[in-house]
Amino acid sequence: MYRYGRGIRFLSYTACKRTDNTAWDPTVSLDLNHPSLVLLEKCKTRDHFKQILCQIMRSSKLIGKTFPMSRLIYFSAISHPGNLDLAITLFNHFTPNPNLYIYNTLISAFSSLKKIESFYLYGVLLSSGVCPDKQTLLYLLQAVNFISQVKQIHCQAIVTGLFSFGYLQNTLTKVYLENGLVRLARQVFEKMPSPDVVSFNIMVVGYAKKGFGLEAMRLFHEMVGLGLEPDEYTILGLLVSCGQLGDVKFGKAVHGWMERRKSIISSNLILGNALLDMYVKCQELELALRTFSALKEKDVVSWNMIIAGCAKVGELEQARMFFNQMPCRDIVSWNSLITGYAYRGDFAMVNELMTDMVIENVIPDTVTVIGLVSAAAETGALNQGRWAHGRVIRMQIKLDAFLGSTLIDMYCKCGSIETAFRVFKEVNKKDVTVWTTMITGFAFHGYGSKALELFSEMHEDVSPDNVTFVSVLSACSHSGLVDQGMKVFSSMKDYCIEPGVEHYGCLVDLLARSGRLPEAKDIIDQMPMKPSRSIWGAILNACQAQGDVEMAEIASRELLNLDPEEEGGYTLLSNIYAASGRWSYSKKIRETMESRGVKKTAGYSSVVVDGVIHDFISSDKSHPGWMDIRSILNCLKNEMKLGADFTLALNTC
């Protein structure tokens, strides 16, 4: 750590006074053609700089004077930053009266290296009575590592009267957005008396990158209303926002704006890729293909986007075609194609691609494995999940929190809760996601007591978040642990977490499942927000189990008001009427479904054979092996009949 103390400054000053008593008058003595300064401009190496420095110290009166020292410090700190240590020495021992330029030079040098010495030096600047300027604060913003430092600089800008400078306001806004402090960024933006296009662009792009696409669009309308013309950066933010929101209609409007200015932005590859990405995220494959073909220049990002877009909508043959045409592939190209086949359930092709990948000396990374594990979790293919886990072990990939939580989730969804818990114990640094995933797994499998034990153990390591509480409450609900669930719900305020609609939904489900429907209804009436579909669905399910027709009618009415197209509410109410013998009411509900065009979604089952997932939907005869399947089913049916007759004969003997 470097020291910048007043004591050092005082000793350096007295040493300089002894060596030279001649006053330095810049209006008289400033000579840019001084031989030493001329040599300095031609200097290229550290050794040459040291020689020039020695010559200045021995034979000239420049040493210790503010202007020549500023040139020496600038050269060693900025022009040739490898000599920063020499600049520090010059500042500490040979610059008795540093001015703002010298301070800014050193602060800038430290800031470019993200060193905390920038802030120490700023403290020395203030204590020496030198007033900072906007450039000082801009340099400090480059050095920030913590959000508290940004806030301190913001305060300094207000105190020193420098906050009114537009460039400083824009930089503060950008830094706040980059650190996720959207509210503070908005406050700075709203303090601007007349924000320009740059100010709006920082906000629009920042909102888009942080997932606030709707706010970005609103700001764009405000910008246009003020008569400001959007530029390429504005359009980039809008395209990202459209992709996030899936708003292809507005995305097409932005595309039209680009087409009208084609002569200006036709060569902008970044905008072209952003447009392609927007259509891919909106799953508009035809428009994405046309955009890809229209690109005058394509880079690896362009190819990867179109491959990912084709794979996302299941057009894997087309994705494979683009993959084969790529002039240069990277790990992202392989990952997109492998993940696409994995989600289709074609693990035979996944194995083939993984082999080709290794042959081409492309090493699978964590993303590759996570894609495979996630696909196995979605399809319930335990063997493929184990195979992917084996890859993790063979490749010696570090089991971090992200990969660990993905593996735990896969094993839980595939029914291997014991293996999931073993993986959980192997993760060294567990974050809140790892703990929550394991608790969710226990809840899903009905191990409510185990989930509560893990929740208690979690407090010794990390603090739970709102998702953790949803998992714990679900565990209590599925295991009938009513009292424990009520206690968990009440403890949320101890962690400064305000219960949301999901937490109230779990509490209602907990009470409804345990037969306490009136209490569940009271919770709904007292909720600070409107109940969701899942809450009324939980009430309706409980009514079916308990035969409470009156409450079922209330829940069904509320559920259908929220979503008239949801078939579950109709079906459950119809079944409740049928179970209570009210057949005319049940029939009427079915007729209402038909008149409104509401159809019950067909259920399906799946099985993995030779690495390929086969789905079987009720009454579906489109499977290529349907005739063989039907024949085997008939044989099994006949055998079951024979077994039943044989059992009947034994019982009558």
Secondary structure, 3 states (H helix, E strand, C coil): CCCCCHHHHHHHHHHHHHHCCCCCCHHHHCCCCCHHHHHHHHCCCHHHHHHHHHHHHHHCCCCCCHHHHHHHHHHHHHHCHHHHHHHHHHHHHHCCCCCHHHHHHHHHHHHHCCCCHHHHHHHHHHHCCCCCCHHHHHHHHHHCCCHHHHHHHHHHHHHCCCCCCHHHHHHHHHHHHHCCCHHHHHHHHHHCCCCCHHHHHHHHHHHHHCCCHHHHHHHHHHHHHCCCCCCHHHHHHHHHHHHHHCCHHHHHHHHHHHHHCHHHHCCCHHHHHHHHHHHHHCCCHHHHHHHHHHCCCCCHHHHHHHHHHHHHCCCHHHHHHHHHHCCCCCHHHHHHHHHHHHHHCEHHHHHHHHHHHHHCCCCCCHHHHHHHHHHHHHHCCHHHHHHHHHHHHHCCCCCCHHHHHHHHHHHHHCCCHHHHHHHHHHCCCCCHHHHHHHHHHHHHCCCHHHHHHHHHHHCCCCCCCHHHHHHHHHHHHHHCCHHHHHHHHHHHHHHCCCCCHHHHHHHHHHHHHCCCHHHHHHHHHHCCCCCCHHHHHHHHHHHHHHCCHHHHHHHHHHHHHHCCCCHHHHHHHHHHHHHCCCHHHHHHHHHHHHHCCCCCCCCEEEEEECCEEEEEECCCCCCCCHHHHHHHHHHHHHHHHHHHHHHHHHHHC
